[in-house]
Amino acid sequence: MPTHESDPNARRRAWLVLAVAVALRFVAAALVPLAPDETYYWEWSRRLATGYLDHPPAIALFIRAGTIVLGATPIGVRLCSVLAGALASAVLVRISGSFGGDRARLRAAAIIACMPLAQIGLALATPDAALLLFWSLALAALVPALRNESTPHARVLTWWLLGLALGCALSSKYTALLLIAGIAVGLALQPTLRGLLASPGPSVALTAAIALFAPNLAWNARHGWASVSYQLAHGLTPHRGTALDHEMQLLGAQIGLVTPLLLAMLAAAVYHALRVRRDPLRTTFAIIAGIAWLFFVASALRAAVEPNWQAPAYLSAIVLAASSDREAHWGEARARIFFRGSLIVAAATTFLIYVHAVLPFMPVNPARDPTGAGFGWSTLAARVNAARSEALSTVTTWVGGERYQEASELAFHLPDHPVTFVIDVNGRPNQYDLWPSFPERARRGDALILVLGLYTRPEDDPIIAALSPHFEHVRLREVIALRRGSIVRAFRRIWVLDGWHGDWPYTGLAR
């Protein structure tokens, strides 16, 4: 392992910077209401399984653990995700130190603390938090595995730990396959590492990974490979818009979430490692970053790519950028100016996003503003709860929504956290499709309160048109505005359907 000059002051500053960054994430996690995707994953945590339609089970386990400690609150739902992000950040800082010494630790901590994608994304309860944790742990295990400086027994143990991390990453998000591909390509393309393919190490790692991932594979097999099929369709099916539109959206999102100077610095570090190829380990890290990034660039030729999907590519890129010898190529003064300028722009962007999340000021369409996605649902739930209290005591009153967003937010915000349903005509497939539906759980005479979107005329709603013949009474109770302070994000209609006849319009109506 290469040696580097020790700098205790830089090491202490690195951990201080990281501690401040994590503290800010905890504050954001406690104050910002849960977005619909987060309440959707919270619903998963109430029905633990080894797989779900959208993703493997890690996020459900994380949320379940957090809510056991802090209850069904925003911080409870996000607790383990924030802790996972903190651990992932610490692991990257340590890896950077092994590559470039204590000053590299400080640079890595500064990049992580300032980058909007890290500071905002790691405060949310999403599958990415688990994926980034186990991806970073896999990178940490890869360092001793490829440097090959230990005893044969210790090397096998290192590969076994790598396999465990890969298996947990696969159980977090299927994107982890790109990490396995990156490691395999790194071994195959470099003569100094190619011999490892014939050693027991990679086989041990692959066996451990498959063993941990096997429960999710079994779940998929029992459900007709529903999750795999959904992800392939979700990521590769052509969407509206041209390939150029998708690529520009992808680039714009990365510039916004990483910031332009940091993005350029990370890309330059990866490119330099691939071009110079002085250190097989650094080259492998660059290959992992390149494969993860380019895969989604290629995907965008067919379909729109979500901004967070490329996040794993930046893990190894951060290590390379923090530990690079850019001073030798740019000159120390210019390198320092560019690095500090990158951090200032990134930190300012992160600060503005945090402020906008609390006090919106940016000229963004409220309906498309991701920082406001969690606002207004508690008010809507209060009105739905009032409608439930008006029902006859002898009738079971169920609650449903047009999409998983409404159904999960209502389940979270209603005081008794009831079972809710998704009842839609044209919505995308979701986990509610695999759970018992309203006609499977309700009894004749029951009531259903539905929260639906706002059509120009209430009678134009296709869901109400389909359901009306199957209930004794159908009425529009009220229209509710989803507000973020004084800003109206959207409107929802609350419908009350009384006296279910016991039949259901299965054709053309989901669940």
C-alpha positions, 0 to 999 in steps of 0.5 A: 500500500502506498505511503503518504505524509501524515497530516493530523490537522487535515484528518481532524478537519476531514471528520469535522467537515463530514460531521457537519454535513451529516448533522445538516442532513439530519436537520433536513430529514426531520423538517421536510415532509415525506415525499410520496415515494418515501411514504410508498417505501414506508408502506413496503416496510409495513409488509416486509418481503424479500422483494417488491415490484419496484426494487429489492427489499433493503429500503423497506428494512431500513425504514422498518428499523428506523420507525421501530426506534422513532415511530412513523415520523419523517425522521423515523422513516429517514433515520437509517437512510441518513445513517447509511449515508453517513457511513458511506461518506466515512468509508469514501473518506477512508478510501481516499486516505488510503489512496492519497493520504490525509489531505485526500481525506479532507478533499473527499469530505469537502466534495461530499459535504458540498455536492447537492446530490449527496447532501440532499439525496442522502437525507431522503428515504430512498433505495439509493441510500442503501445502494450507496452504502453497500457500493462504498463498502464494496469499493473499500473491500476491493482495495485490499483485494486488488492490492494483494498485499496480505496472506492467502487466507486474508485475501480470501476473507477480503473477497468474501467481504467484497461478495457480502457487500455486493450481495447487499448492494444487489438487495438494495437496487439492481443498479449494483449489477453495474458495479459487478460489471465494472469490477469484472471489466477492470480485472479482464482488461488489465494484465496485472490483474487478469491472473486474479480471475483464475484465483479463488477470490472472485468465485468466493465473492460471486458466491457470497453475493448470489447467496445474499441476493438469492431471496430476491431472486426467489421472490421474482421467480414466484411472481413471474419475474415481475420486478425484473420485467418492470425495471427493464420496461421502466428503464429501456422502454422508449418514452416521449421525446427524442434521444437528444431531449433525453440526453440534454435532460440527463446532462442538465440534471447532473449539472444541477445536482453535481454542479458544473465545476465539480462534474468537470473535476470528477470527469477529469479525474476518471479520464486521467486514471483511464488514460495514464493507467499507472495504478491498476486499482485507480484504473479499476475505480475509473472503469467502475465510474465510467461503466456506471455513468455511460450505461445511463447515457446509453439508456437515455438514447431510448428513454428518460433517465432519472437524475439520481440513477447515476449517483453510484458512478460518483463514489469512485470518482470522488476518491479519484478526484480527492487523491489525484496528483492534479498539481503536477499537471495544472500547477499547485496554485491553479489546482487549488483555485479550481478545487476551491471554486468548485466547492464554493459553487457546489456549497452555494447551490446546496445552500440555495436548495435547502433554503428553497425547501423551507422558504420557496423562492425559485421560479419553479412550477410548483407542480414540478418542484421536487422540494415541495412534493411532501407538502399538503398531504397532511391537510388532505388526510385531515379532510379524508379523516373527517369524511370517514368519521361521517360514515355509519358506524355499521359500515367499514369505510375504506380509503383509496387513491388514484395513484400510489402517491395518494394512497401511500401519503394518506396511509401515512398521514391518517391517524390510524395508518389504515390499509389503502388502495390504488384504484386507477385507469392508466397508472403505472404498475406499482406494488399495490397491484400485488397486494389484496385489492378493495374487492378482495378485502371489502364486504357488500355495503362498505364505503370507499373514500377516493382521492382523485385528480382534478378533471375539468368537470367531475363527471368526466373522471373515468374512475368515477364513471367506472365505479358509479354503477357498483355503489348505491351512492356516489358524491363529490364531497369537496375539492382540496388544494395541496398547499405549500404555505401560500403556494397551491401545488395541486388540487385533489377531489375527495369522493365518497362512494357508499353502499358497495354492491359487491361487484367490480369493473375489472376491465379497464380499471386497475385494482 
